[in-house]
Amino acid sequence: MRVIIERDADAVSLRAARIVADQIRRKPSSVLGLATGGTPLGTYRELVRMRQEEGLSFSRVTTFNLDEYVGLSPSHPQSYRYFMQRNLFDHLDIDPMRTHVPDGLAADYESYCRQYEQRIEDAGGIDLQLLGVGRDGHIAFNEPGSSLGSRTRLKTLTSETLGDNARFFAGQEQVPRLAVTMGVGTILESRRCLLLAVGESKAEAVRATVEGPVTSQVTASALQLHREVLVLLDEPAAGRLQRREYYQEVERAQTLLETGQLRALGIGTTLDGGSHGDGSRTGGSHNGDGASSTHRGD
Ligand code: GLP
């Protein structure tokens, strides 16, 4: 896991949007996994700005959302499809046929969920999966106890999640009890994951995700098993991390690598003060989002 701590929520959004944009520029036909909730809103705003002011094109991009409430139609203002349209898709040059949000009104969920998985596979798999995290450490709607190998399916929401999401509805009794959600196993198959968390209310979930044991009680902790995860936090969300100084040290080393300052890292020098060649670019290559082939902090 690579843990990046930014000064505030705005800086998290800008950095996340830059990572998504780099992915699209590198591979215009990218398949993105998208999330809803308050956390990714700033990222979506910045992507819309990049579309409008910098011409970033989504014309060949395909998207799959993580989840949807059962019983809400796409036009329901609290549905995740509605959220995605209003906050992102409506402002992009994306082909509507390439945007996928699970159907909250499917008649036969078993076969619908299998189809959703199949569509992800047919699209070539998810290149970059954006994730938020619930206060209890859930990703998508994989509530505590979800199998870490789970696939897209129906899930019953916990009372904590119902309470957290009640702010968007007329009251807690209005929040749907069930959701259709990608499974933890589905998410782990994405090529890269980008988990965002901001605010003090997420600090405990972040600690458990990054530094706790891998457990189905905190489904985000399963990301420790993934080979390429970036955890992007603001200061308050990072507040309970024990190894926070080490993560910042890793980032400083990463910056030196990316800017070719290899000698400052001891690359190309020997301990007795001698040097090997000019030490140029032997420490790994910059791949556009700060991940080098030999040093990624993961
Ligand atoms: C819901 C969503 C998650 C999201 C979480 C946190 O449970 N299913 O995908 O990460 O809420 O939302 P927020 O970003 O609003 O804190």
Boltz pocket constraint, residues with backbone or C-beta under 6 A from the ligand:
constraints:
  - pocket:
      binder: B
      contacts: [[A, 35], [A, 36], [A, 37], [A, 38], [A, 39], [A, 40], [A, 66], [A, 67], [A, 131], [A, 132], [A, 133], [A, 134], [A, 135], [A, 138], [A, 139], [A, 140], [A, 141], [A, 161]]
      max_distance: 6.0
